[in-house]
Amino acid sequence: MNATTSPLKPKHEFRTVLSDTMNAVILVLSVLLIVWISLDTFRRVNFLENHAYMTFQFWVCLVFILDFFIGLRYAGDKLRYFRHRIVFLLLSIPYLNIMNQMGITLSHDALYFARFLPLARGALALSIMISYLSSNAVTSLFMSYLSIMILVGYFCSLIFYQREAGVNPEVNSYWTALWWSAMNMSTVGCNISPVTVAGKIVAVVLPVSGMIIFPLFTVYLTDYVTRSVKKAKEENR
């Protein structure tokens, strides 16, 4: 029996080490990507003219794609893995670099949204890793969606600030854009009206995201209260 199981143990350990290593790399690259885009936005840097950023994004996308195929290689059910992770692969393609090499021209707004595709891939990876912090299924789902909500609100504030500042007289600082993003995601609304195409698109995305994600708070609180009551009853027996 030892002869049968011993070869499987090193193989399983290798998969675990490889998976943990790739998760750590993806986490670091995702954070670096968020920081870089944030700094470029605050400094009003044209990302298409920033060769360092375009090169960095290209290699980050390649690592994301490599992570997908490594996971596919060691997945037990490859078809199921492919169906569940195909969005990750599509978000990992370096569209900006491909369009730049092929000479494809799009509007500046379209290019700016394309820039956030790898960032969306990183955000998904971050949300999944954060969800691993909890063993409870509902809490794990709640943590995952909470991180997505925060990241979506932050990314939308960056887009709104980059496109509206200097054009919209009501947007005089990033903090105004962040407040606008938070108020719209909460579906309360804001007295600042977007004037650019990108700003108007973000103004639709934020409340829709809020309406989808905020009900999960009710689910989480209901589950938390139910588990607390159940635990109290078991202790009183």
C-alpha positions in Angstrom: 0.0 0.0 0.0 2.9 2.3 0.8 4.3 1.7 -2.7 1.0 2.7 -4.2 0.4 5.9 -2.2 3.9 7.2 -1.8 4.2 8.5 -5.5 0.9 10.3 -5.1 2.0 12.3 -2.0 5.0 14.1 -3.6 2.8 14.8 -6.6 0.0 16.3 -4.4 2.6 18.3 -2.5 4.0 19.7 -5.8 0.6 20.7 -6.9 -0.1 22.5 -3.6 3.3 24.3 -3.6 2.8 25.3 -7.3 -0.8 26.5 -6.6 0.3 28.5 -3.5 3.2 30.0 -5.4 1.1 31.1 -8.4 -1.6 32.5 -6.0 1.1 34.6 -4.3 2.5 35.8 -7.6 -1.0 36.7 -8.9 -1.7 38.5 -5.6 1.5 40.6 -5.8 1.1 41.4 -9.5 -2.6 42.4 -9.0 -1.7 44.8 -6.2 1.2 46.3 -8.3 -1.2 46.7 -11.3 -3.7 48.5 -9.1 -1.0 50.8 -7.6 0.5 51.6 -11.0 -2.8 52.5 -12.6 -3.7 54.6 -9.5 -0.5 56.6 -9.7 -0.8 57.1 -13.4 -4.3 58.4 -12.9 -3.4 60.8 -10.2 -0.4 62.0 -12.2 -2.5 62.3 -15.4 -0.1 60.1 -17.3 -1.2 58.9 -20.8 -0.8 55.1 -20.4 -0.5 54.5 -24.2 2.6 56.6 -24.2 4.0 55.0 -21.0 6.2 52.2 -22.4 7.1 50.9 -19.0 3.4 50.4 -18.1 2.6 48.8 -21.4 5.5 46.4 -21.0 4.6 45.6 -17.4 1.0 45.0 -18.2 2.0 42.7 -21.1 4.0 40.4 -18.8 1.4 40.5 -16.1 -1.2 39.3 -18.6 1.2 36.5 -19.7 1.5 35.4 -16.0 -2.3 35.5 -15.7 -2.6 33.3 -18.8 0.1 30.9 -17.5 -1.8 30.6 -14.2 -5.0 29.6 -16.1 -3.3 26.8 -18.1 -1.4 25.5 -15.1 -4.7 25.3 -13.2 -6.2 23.6 -16.3 -3.3 21.1 -16.4 -3.8 19.9 -12.9 -7.6 20.2 -12.7 -9.5 17.0 -11.9 -12.4 18.0 -14.1 -10.8 20.0 -16.9 -14.1 20.8 -18.7 -15.6 22.1 -15.5 -12.5 24.1 -14.7 -12.5 25.6 -18.3 -16.2 26.6 -18.0 -15.8 28.2 -14.6 -12.5 30.0 -15.5 -12.9 31.0 -19.1 -13.7 34.6 -18.0 -10.4 34.7 -16.3 -8.7 33.8 -19.5 -10.5 36.3 -21.6 -9.7 39.1 -19.1 -6.0 38.1 -19.1 -5.5 38.7 -22.9 -3.2 41.8 -23.4 -5.7 43.5 -25.7 -3.9 46.9 -25.5 -0.6 45.4 -26.6 -2.3 43.5 -29.4 -4.2 46.5 -30.7 -1.1 48.6 -30.4 1.0 46.1 -32.5 -1.7 45.7 -35.1 -2.3 49.5 -35.4 -6.0 49.2 -34.4 -7.4 52.6 -33.4 -10.2 53.0 -31.0 -11.7 55.9 -29.1 -9.8 57.1 -26.1 -12.7 56.0 -23.8 -12.7 52.5 -25.3 -8.9 52.2 -24.9 -9.2 53.4 -21.3 -11.8 50.8 -20.4 -9.6 48.1 -22.2 -6.8 49.1 -19.8 -8.9 47.9 -16.9 -9.5 44.4 -18.2 -6.3 42.9 -16.7 -7.2 44.9 -13.5 -10.6 43.1 -13.5 -8.7 39.8 -13.7 -6.6 40.8 -10.7 -9.7 42.0 -8.8 -11.3 38.6 -9.3 -8.2 36.8 -8.1 -8.1 39.1 -5.0 -11.7 38.4 -4.2 -11.2 34.7 -4.5 -8.1 34.7 -2.2 -9.9 36.9 0.3 -12.8 34.4 0.3 -10.4 31.7 1.3 -9.9 33.4 4.7 -13.2 31.9 5.9 -14.3 28.3 6.1 -18.0 29.2 6.2 -19.6 29.2 2.8 -21.8 32.2 3.3 -19.1 34.2 5.0 -16.7 33.3 2.2 -19.2 34.5 -0.4 -19.8 37.6 1.5 -16.1 38.4 1.8 -15.7 37.7 -1.9 -18.5 40.0 -3.0 -17.5 42.7 -0.5 -14.0 42.9 -1.9 -15.4 43.0 -5.5 -17.7 45.9 -4.4 -14.9 47.9 -2.9 -12.6 47.3 -5.9 -15.4 48.2 -8.4 -16.1 51.4 -6.5 -12.5 52.3 -6.4 -11.8 51.5 -10.1 -14.9 53.5 -11.2 -13.7 56.4 -9.1 -10.4 56.3 -11.0 -12.1 56.2 -14.3 -14.5 59.0 -13.4 -11.7 61.2 -12.1 -9.5 60.6 -15.1 -12.2 61.4 -17.6 -14.1 64.1 -15.8 -11.4 66.2 -14.1 -10.7 69.2 -16.1 -13.9 68.8 -18.2 -16.5 68.7 -15.4 -16.2 71.8 -13.2 -17.9 69.9 -10.3 -15.0 67.3 -10.2 -12.2 69.3 -8.6 -10.3 66.5 -6.9 -10.0 62.7 -6.7 -11.9 62.7 -3.3 -14.9 64.2 -5.1 -14.8 61.4 -7.6 -14.4 58.8 -4.8 -17.4 60.3 -2.9 -19.4 60.3 -6.2 -18.6 56.7 -6.8 -19.6 55.6 -3.3 -22.9 57.5 -3.4 -23.8 56.0 -6.7 -22.9 52.5 -5.7 -25.1 52.8 -2.6 -27.9 53.8 -5.1 -28.5 57.0 -3.1 -27.3 59.1 -6.0 -25.2 62.3 -6.2 -25.8 65.8 -7.4 -22.7 65.6 -9.7 -23.7 64.8 -13.2 -21.1 63.2 -15.6 -20.5 65.0 -18.9 -18.2 62.5 -20.7 -19.1 59.1 -22.3 -17.0 57.2 -19.8 -18.4 59.0 -16.9 -22.0 58.2 -18.0 -21.1 54.5 -18.5 -19.7 54.4 -15.0 -22.8 56.1 -13.7 -24.8 53.2 -14.9 -22.4 50.4 -13.8 -22.1 51.6 -10.2 -25.8 51.5 -9.1 -26.4 48.2 -11.0 -23.4 46.7 -9.1 -24.8 48.1 -5.9 -28.2 46.6 -6.4 -26.6 43.2 -7.1 -24.2 43.1 -4.2 -25.9 44.9 -1.4 -28.7 42.2 -0.9 -25.8 39.9 0.0 -25.4 41.8 3.2 -28.9 40.8 4.2 -28.1 37.1 3.4 -24.9 37.3 5.5 -26.6 39.0 8.5 -29.4 36.4 8.3 -27.0 33.5 8.3 -24.9 35.1 11.1 -28.0 35.6 13.3 -29.2 32.0 12.6 -25.8 30.5 13.4 -25.6 32.6 16.6 -29.0 31.5 17.8 -28.3 27.9 17.0 -25.0 28.1 18.8 -26.7 29.7 21.9 -29.3 26.9 22.0 -26.7 24.2 21.8 -24.7 25.8 24.7 -27.9 26.0 26.8 -28.7 22.3 26.5 
